[in-house]
Amino acid sequence: MKILILGAGQVGSSAAYHLSREEANDVTVVDTRADVLRELQDRLDIRTVVGHAASPDVLDRAGANDADIVVALTDTDETNMVACQVAYTLFHTPTKIARIRSADYMSAKGLFTQDAIPVDVRISPEQLVCQYVEQLILYPGASHVLDFADGRVRLVGVRADRDGLLVGQRIATLKEHLPNTEGRIAAIYRKGKAMLPEGDTVIQEDDEVFFIADRKDIRVFMSEIRRLEDPVRRVVIAGGGNIGVRLALALEQTNQVKIIERDPKRARYISEQLNKAIVLVGDAADEELLIEENIDNVDVFCAITNSEEANILSSMLAKRLGSHKVMALINRASYVDLVEAGSIDIAISPQQITIGSLLAHVRRGDVVKVHSLRRGAAEAIEAIAHGDERESKVVGRKIEDIDLPKGAAIVTLVREGQVIIAHHDTIIQTDDHVIMFLTDRRKIENLEKLFQVGVSFI
């Protein structure tokens, strides 16, 4: 598949890294900064073109004429939209994906159509990050909360502690503990190494456990793995940028929210946008300010400024001063594991959160959802089974008879709105939403082929 990425910023570079690692993809990156492109080309097997992303000549030189997908990820919404328009009008590119940061553009009705601005998929990293943090606040104690099947089921990552009822016991006893629930443990990471659990697998303290469950059963499943934490009430947000304001708007109806912003003009502006949240002018890394605002009574301190260094320092300070849980927005992938090993509870990676939205449109077969995990080493995937027994490698077959690649597991099906936990003898039917966990994303091509129907399928 020929993929043209416009913009080599943090999101664009991350997309190039993930997409170029798959042998079937031919990736070209466009940016105005020659030095950034040289650095990317030194690290990745990609082609680069220097120039403006929306220029017809530059797009022509980059190969837009025969590209399957154009992914416009520059820092400017208008550039991304014009680039998609040029790709559609001059080069008839089949799929156009654009990063759109402005909430006004995202919510405008009728703007993104083939007759107006031909963007097939809009991606807002700010919106995705906001939704991700919202879920973590809704389920305190979770390190990941990811939706599948329109929110009917969720994949949740939690760290096992000694108070978990299932810790020290075999996974097979889970059904005895929770007889009237729908859920399954999808994967376990022990000392950084992946395990696909069997019935005899014993959960140990400090394991990172990923389980998938019906939305209504998530809290009871979490209680099996760790002590449930009290609901979040008080939240402090460091940073009044687009993400900070979106998050404050989303949380202020149900939580006591304070937002810290350094720029007095920006603080005044966002105070007019918010209804209940309190806006403070100051530095989130100011110890006196945090003490004055009773940081030791705060349930969640979330640092989401544009500076990851400031996010790390203010989060570490808030934790030392008594904040129950701290989260920090971290752009550099190499920092994520480093900071989570210290005093920061959760490192939020915009690139990691955003890349799944891109991958869902690149995957072969009818893949509707992809979540990238463990810095891109693992994936959770939702695909729809099509065809019949003659045309499909999965339809009409028991799960134990499907030739899954090593490290892959089918964990849940959603059939006509009903959540079905997958067992070895479960038979997949046409139009089932099949949710899988893949611990080694290098095997993704083998998994994709299973959901591609034969040529006779129409």
C-alpha positions as CSV (number, residue, x, y, z in Angstrom):
1,M,0.0,0.0,0.0
2,K,1.4,3.4,-1.0
3,I,1.0,5.9,1.9
4,L,1.8,9.6,1.6
5,I,2.3,11.3,5.0
6,L,2.3,15.1,5.0
7,G,4.1,16.6,8.0
8,A,7.1,15.2,9.9
9,G,6.1,16.6,13.3
10,Q,5.7,14.4,16.3
11,V,2.4,12.8,15.1
12,G,3.7,12.5,11.5
13,S,7.0,11.0,12.5
14,S,5.3,8.5,14.8
15,A,2.9,7.5,11.9
16,A,5.9,7.0,9.6
17,Y,7.6,4.9,12.1
18,H,4.7,2.6,12.7
19,L,3.5,2.3,9.1
20,S,7.0,1.8,7.6
21,R,7.6,-1.2,9.8
22,E,5.0,-3.2,7.9
23,E,6.5,-4.8,4.8
24,A,3.4,-4.2,2.7
25,N,3.6,-0.4,3.1
26,D,5.5,2.0,0.8
27,V,5.8,5.3,2.8
28,T,6.7,8.7,1.6
29,V,6.9,11.7,4.0
30,V,6.6,15.4,3.0
31,D,7.8,18.3,5.1
32,T,9.4,21.8,4.6
33,R,12.3,20.9,6.9
34,A,15.1,19.1,5.1
35,D,17.0,18.3,8.3
36,V,14.1,16.7,9.9
37,L,13.5,14.5,6.9
38,R,17.1,13.5,6.7
39,E,17.0,12.3,10.3
40,L,13.8,10.3,9.6
41,Q,15.3,8.7,6.5
42,D,18.4,7.7,8.5
43,R,16.2,5.8,10.9
44,L,13.4,4.5,8.7
45,D,13.0,2.8,5.3
46,I,11.0,5.6,3.7
47,R,11.2,8.1,0.9
48,T,11.1,11.8,1.7
49,V,10.3,15.0,-0.3
50,V,11.0,18.5,0.8
51,G,8.3,21.0,0.1
52,H,4.9,22.5,1.2
53,A,2.3,19.8,1.9
54,A,-0.5,21.4,-0.1
55,S,1.5,22.2,-3.2
56,P,0.3,20.4,-6.3
57,D,3.9,20.1,-7.6
58,V,5.2,18.7,-4.3
59,L,2.4,16.2,-4.1
60,D,3.1,15.2,-7.7
61,R,6.8,14.6,-6.9
62,A,5.8,12.7,-3.7
63,G,3.7,10.2,-5.8
64,A,0.2,11.4,-5.0
65,N,-0.9,10.2,-8.5
66,D,-0.7,6.5,-7.4
67,A,-1.0,6.8,-3.6
68,D,-3.6,4.7,-1.9
69,I,-3.8,7.0,1.1
70,V,-2.9,10.6,1.9
71,V,-2.4,11.3,5.6
72,A,-2.2,15.1,6.2
73,L,-0.7,15.6,9.7
74,T,0.9,19.1,9.6
75,D,0.4,21.5,12.5
76,T,-2.1,23.6,10.4
77,D,-5.7,22.5,9.9
78,E,-6.0,24.7,6.8
79,T,-2.9,23.1,5.2
80,N,-4.2,19.7,5.9
81,M,-7.7,20.4,4.4
82,V,-6.3,22.0,1.3
83,A,-3.8,19.1,0.8
84,C,-6.7,16.7,0.9
85,Q,-8.6,18.9,-1.6
86,V,-5.7,18.9,-4.0
87,A,-5.1,15.2,-3.6
88,Y,-8.8,14.5,-4.4
89,T,-9.2,17.0,-7.3
90,L,-5.9,16.5,-9.1
91,F,-4.8,13.0,-8.2
92,H,-8.0,11.2,-7.3
93,T,-6.5,9.7,-4.2
94,P,-8.9,7.1,-2.8
95,T,-8.5,7.8,0.9
96,K,-7.8,11.2,2.5
97,I,-7.1,11.4,6.3
98,A,-6.5,14.8,7.9
99,R,-5.5,16.0,11.3
100,I,-8.0,18.6,12.5
101,R,-7.3,20.4,15.7
102,S,-10.0,23.1,15.7
103,A,-13.2,22.1,17.5
104,D,-15.1,24.5,15.2
105,Y,-14.0,22.6,12.1
106,M,-14.7,19.2,13.7
107,S,-18.2,20.1,14.7
108,A,-19.2,22.0,11.5
109,K,-22.0,20.1,9.7
110,G,-21.7,19.4,6.0
111,L,-18.1,20.7,5.8
112,F,-16.4,17.4,5.2
113,T,-18.1,15.9,2.1
114,Q,-16.9,15.0,-1.4
115,D,-18.8,18.1,-2.6
116,A,-17.1,20.4,-0.1
117,I,-13.8,19.5,1.6
118,P,-13.1,15.8,0.7
119,V,-11.7,14.5,3.9
120,D,-12.7,10.9,4.5
121,V,-11.4,10.6,8.0
122,R,-10.8,13.4,10.5
123,I,-8.3,12.8,13.4
124,S,-8.0,15.1,16.3
125,P,-5.2,14.1,18.6
126,E,-6.4,16.6,21.2
127,Q,-9.9,15.1,21.2
128,L,-8.5,11.5,21.4
129,V,-6.2,12.4,24.3
130,C,-9.1,14.1,26.1
131,Q,-11.3,11.1,25.8
132,Y,-8.4,8.8,26.9
133,V,-7.8,10.8,30.1
134,E,-11.6,10.9,30.8
135,Q,-11.7,7.1,30.8
136,L,-8.7,6.9,33.1
137,I,-10.4,9.3,35.5
138,L,-13.7,7.3,35.3
139,Y,-11.9,4.1,36.2
140,P,-9.3,5.0,38.8
141,G,-6.6,2.4,39.1
142,A,-6.6,1.6,35.3
143,S,-3.6,2.3,33.1
144,H,-5.5,1.8,29.9
145,V,-9.3,2.0,29.1
146,L,-10.0,1.3,25.4
147,D,-13.4,1.1,23.7
148,F,-14.6,-1.6,21.2
149,A,-17.9,-2.3,19.5
150,D,-19.1,1.3,20.0
151,G,-18.4,1.2,23.7
152,R,-20.2,-2.1,24.4
153,V,-17.0,-3.7,25.6
154,R,-13.8,-2.2,26.9
155,L,-10.2,-3.4,27.2
156,V,-8.7,-2.4,30.5
157,G,-5.1,-2.5,31.7
158,V,-4.5,-2.7,35.4
159,R,-1.5,-3.4,37.7
160,A,-2.2,-6.4,40.0
161,D,-1.6,-5.8,43.7
162,R,-1.8,-8.0,46.7
163,D,-5.3,-6.9,47.6
164,G,-6.7,-8.3,44.3
165,L,-8.9,-11.4,44.9
166,L,-7.5,-13.3,41.9
167,V,-3.8,-12.5,42.7
168,G,-2.0,-15.8,43.5
169,Q,-4.8,-17.9,42.0
170,R,-5.3,-19.6,38.7
171,I,-7.2,-17.7,36.0
172,A,-9.6,-20.6,35.6
173,T,-11.1,-19.7,39.0
174,L,-12.3,-16.3,37.6
175,K,-15.6,-17.7,36.5
176,E,-16.2,-19.1,40.0
177,H,-15.6,-15.6,41.5
178,L,-17.8,-13.8,38.9
179,P,-20.4,-16.3,37.7
180,N,-22.8,-13.7,36.1
181,T,-20.4,-11.5,34.3
182,E,-18.9,-11.4,30.7
183,G,-15.2,-10.9,30.6
184,R,-11.8,-12.5,29.9
185,I,-8.2,-11.8,30.6
186,A,-6.6,-11.1,27.2
187,A,-2.9,-10.8,28.1
188,I,-0.4,-10.4,31.0
189,Y,2.8,-8.6,31.0
190,R,5.2,-9.9,33.6
191,K,8.5,-8.0,34.1
192,G,8.0,-6.5,30.6
193,K,7.4,-9.8,28.8
194,A,4.1,-10.8,27.2
195,M,2.1,-13.8,28.1
196,L,-1.1,-15.1,26.5
197,P,-2.8,-16.6,29.6
198,E,-4.1,-20.1,29.9
199,G,-6.5,-21.5,32.5
200,D,-3.6,-22.6,34.7
201,T,-1.8,-19.3,34.6
202,V,-1.4,-17.8,38.1
203,I,-1.6,-14.0,38.3
204,Q,1.2,-12.5,40.4
205,E,1.6,-9.2,42.2
206,D,2.8,-6.4,39.9
207,D,1.7,-8.2,36.7
208,E,0.2,-5.8,34.2
209,V,-3.1,-7.5,33.3
210,F,-5.2,-6.6,30.2
211,F,-8.8,-7.8,30.4
212,I,-11.8,-7.3,28.2
213,A,-15.3,-7.1,29.6
214,D,-18.8,-5.9,29.1
215,R,-18.9,-2.2,30.1
216,K,-21.2,-2.9,33.0
217,D,-18.8,-5.5,34.5
218,I,-15.5,-3.5,34.4
219,R,-15.4,-2.5,38.1
220,V,-16.1,-6.0,39.4
221,F,-13.3,-7.3,37.2
222,M,-10.9,-4.7,38.4
223,S,-11.7,-5.7,42.0
224,E,-10.4,-9.2,41.2
225,I,-7.0,-7.8,40.2
226,R,-6.5,-4.9,42.6
227,R,-8.2,-3.0,45.4
228,L,-10.8,-0.6,44.0
229,E,-9.9,3.1,44.4
230,D,-12.4,5.7,45.5
231,P,-14.1,7.7,42.6
232,V,-12.2,10.8,41.5
233,R,-13.7,14.0,42.8
234,R,-11.0,16.7,42.7
235,V,-8.9,17.2,39.6
236,V,-6.2,19.8,38.8
237,I,-5.2,20.4,35.2
238,A,-1.8,22.0,34.5
239,G,-2.0,23.7,31.1
240,G,-4.8,25.7,29.5
241,G,-4.2,24.7,25.9
242,N,-6.7,22.9,23.6
243,I,-6.5,19.6,25.5
244,G,-6.7,21.3,28.9
245,V,-9.8,23.3,28.1
246,R,-11.5,20.3,26.4
247,L,-10.7,18.1,29.5
248,A,-12.0,20.8,31.9
249,L,-15.2,21.2,29.9
250,A,-15.7,17.4,30.0
251,L,-15.1,17.0,33.7
252,E,-16.5,20.1,35.3
253,Q,-20.0,18.8,35.5
254,T,-19.1,15.8,37.7
255,N,-15.8,16.9,39.3
256,Q,-14.3,19.8,41.2
257,V,-11.9,21.1,38.5
258,K,-9.1,23.6,38.7
259,I,-6.9,24.6,35.7
260,I,-3.5,26.3,36.0
261,E,-2.4,28.6,33.2
262,R,0.7,30.8,33.1
263,D,-0.5,33.3,30.5
264,P,-3.0,35.8,32.1
265,K,-4.7,36.6,28.8
266,R,-5.1,32.9,28.0
267,A,-6.4,32.3,31.5
268,R,-9.0,35.1,31.2
269,Y,-10.1,33.7,27.8
270,I,-10.6,30.1,29.0
271,S,-12.4,31.3,32.2
272,E,-15.0,32.6,29.9
273,Q,-15.3,29.2,28.1
274,L,-15.8,27.2,31.3
275,N,-18.9,27.0,33.5
276,K,-17.8,25.7,36.8
277,A,-14.0,25.0,36.7
278,I,-11.8,27.5,38.5
279,V,-8.9,29.0,36.5
280,L,-5.7,29.9,38.3
281,V,-2.9,32.1,36.9
282,G,0.5,30.7,37.7
283,D,3.2,28.1,37.2
284,A,2.1,24.5,37.8
285,A,5.6,23.8,39.1
286,D,5.3,26.5,41.8
287,E,5.5,24.7,45.1
288,E,3.8,27.5,47.0
289,L,0.9,27.6,44.5
290,L,0.3,23.9,44.8
291,I,0.4,23.9,48.6
292,E,-1.9,26.9,48.7
293,E,-4.4,24.9,46.4
294,N,-4.3,21.9,48.8
295,I,-2.6,19.6,46.3
296,D,-2.5,16.9,49.0
297,N,-6.3,16.6,48.8
298,V,-6.3,16.3,45.0
299,D,-7.3,12.9,43.5
300,V,-5.7,13.5,40.0
301,F,-3.1,16.0,38.9
302,C,-2.9,16.1,35.1
303,A,0.0,18.0,33.4
304,I,-0.8,18.6,29.8
305,T,1.1,21.7,28.8
306,N,3.1,21.9,25.5
307,S,6.4,21.3,27.3
308,E,6.9,17.7,28.4
309,E,9.8,18.7,30.7
310,A,7.4,21.0,32.5
311,N,4.8,18.2,32.6
312,I,7.3,15.8,34.2
313,L,8.6,18.3,36.7
314,S,5.2,19.6,37.8
315,S,3.8,16.0,38.1
316,M,6.8,14.8,40.2
317,L,6.4,17.9,42.5
318,A,2.6,17.3,42.8
319,K,3.2,13.7,43.7
320,R,5.8,14.6,46.3
321,L,3.4,17.1,47.8
322,G,0.7,14.5,48.2
323,S,-1.5,14.3,45.1
324,H,-3.0,10.8,45.0
325,K,-2.4,10.2,41.3
326,V,-0.4,12.2,38.7
327,M,-0.5,12.0,34.9
328,A,1.9,13.7,32.5
329,L,1.6,14.3,28.7
330,I,4.9,12.9,27.2
331,N,5.7,13.3,23.5
332,R,8.9,11.3,23.3
333,A,8.3,7.6,23.3
334,S,11.6,6.9,25.0
335,Y,10.5,8.9,28.0
336,V,7.2,7.0,28.6
337,D,8.6,3.8,30.3
338,L,11.3,5.9,32.1
339,V,8.8,8.3,33.8
340,E,6.3,5.5,34.6
341,A,9.1,3.7,36.5
342,G,9.4,6.7,38.8
343,S,6.9,8.8,40.6
344,I,4.6,9.5,37.7
345,D,1.6,7.1,37.6
346,I,0.6,7.4,34.0
347,A,2.5,8.8,31.0
348,I,0.1,10.0,28.3
349,S,1.5,9.6,24.8
350,P,-0.5,11.5,22.1
351,Q,1.3,9.6,19.3
352,Q,0.4,6.2,20.8
353,I,-3.2,7.2,21.3
354,T,-3.5,8.7,17.7
355,I,-1.7,6.0,15.8
356,G,-4.6,3.5,16.3
357,S,-7.0,5.8,14.4
358,L,-4.6,5.7,11.5
359,L,-3.9,2.0,11.6
360,A,-7.7,1.1,11.4
361,H,-7.8,2.7,7.9
362,V,-4.6,1.0,6.7
363,R,-5.3,-2.5,7.8
364,R,-6.6,-5.0,5.2
365,G,-9.8,-6.8,5.9
366,D,-12.7,-5.0,7.5
367,V,-10.8,-3.6,10.5
368,V,-12.9,-1.0,12.4
369,K,-10.8,-0.3,15.5
370,V,-7.1,-0.6,16.3
371,H,-5.4,0.3,19.6
372,S,-1.7,0.4,19.7
373,L,-0.2,-0.8,23.1
374,R,3.2,-1.2,24.7
375,R,4.9,1.5,22.6
376,G,3.6,-0.1,19.4
377,A,4.8,-3.6,20.2
378,A,1.2,-4.9,20.7
379,E,-2.2,-4.2,19.3
380,A,-5.8,-4.8,20.2
381,I,-7.9,-5.1,17.0
382,E,-11.6,-5.2,16.2
383,A,-12.4,-6.8,12.8
384,I,-15.7,-7.8,11.2
385,A,-16.0,-11.3,9.8
386,H,-17.5,-11.5,6.3
387,G,-18.3,-14.2,3.8
388,D,-19.3,-17.8,4.4
389,E,-17.4,-21.0,5.1
390,R,-16.1,-21.2,1.4
391,E,-14.9,-17.7,1.2
392,S,-13.6,-16.9,4.7
393,K,-10.9,-18.5,6.9
394,V,-12.8,-17.7,10.1
395,V,-16.5,-17.8,9.4
396,G,-18.1,-21.1,10.4
397,R,-15.0,-22.3,12.3
398,K,-14.3,-23.0,15.9
399,I,-11.7,-20.7,17.3
400,E,-9.4,-23.7,18.1
401,D,-9.5,-24.5,14.4
402,I,-8.4,-21.1,13.2
403,D,-4.8,-20.7,12.3
404,L,-3.9,-17.7,14.4
405,P,-0.4,-16.4,14.3
406,K,1.8,-16.9,17.4
407,G,1.0,-14.3,20.1
408,A,-2.5,-13.7,18.8
409,A,-5.7,-14.5,20.7
410,I,-9.4,-14.0,19.9
411,V,-10.9,-12.8,23.2
412,T,-14.4,-11.5,22.6
413,L,-17.2,-11.5,19.9
414,V,-20.0,-9.0,19.7
415,R,-22.9,-10.5,17.8
416,E,-26.0,-8.4,17.2
417,G,-25.2,-6.3,20.2
418,Q,-24.6,-9.3,22.5
419,V,-21.2,-9.7,24.1
420,I,-19.8,-13.3,23.8
421,I,-16.6,-14.2,25.6
422,A,-14.6,-16.4,23.2
423,H,-13.7,-20.0,24.1
424,H,-11.9,-22.6,22.2
425,D,-15.2,-24.1,20.8
426,T,-16.9,-20.8,20.0
427,I,-17.9,-20.7,16.3
428,I,-17.5,-17.4,14.5
429,Q,-20.5,-16.3,12.4
430,T,-20.9,-13.8,9.5
431,D,-20.9,-10.1,10.7
432,D,-19.5,-11.0,14.1
433,H,-17.3,-8.2,15.5
434,V,-14.1,-10.1,16.5
435,I,-11.9,-8.5,19.1
436,M,-8.3,-9.8,19.2
437,F,-5.1,-9.1,21.2
438,L,-1.8,-9.4,19.4
439,T,1.4,-9.3,21.5
440,D,3.7,-9.2,18.5
441,R,2.6,-6.7,15.9
442,R,5.1,-8.1,13.4
443,K,2.5,-10.9,12.9
444,I,-0.2,-8.4,11.9
445,E,-0.1,-9.3,8.2
446,N,-0.9,-12.9,9.0
447,L,-3.8,-11.8,11.1
448,E,-5.1,-9.5,8.4
449,K,-5.2,-12.3,5.8
450,L,-7.6,-14.3,8.0
451,F,-10.2,-11.6,7.6
452,Q,-9.8,-11.1,3.9
453,V,-12.6,-13.0,2.0
454,G,-12.1,-14.9,-1.2
455,V,-12.5,-13.4,-4.7
456,S,-16.0,-14.9,-5.0
457,F,-17.3,-12.7,-2.2
458,I,-19.2,-9.6,-3.3
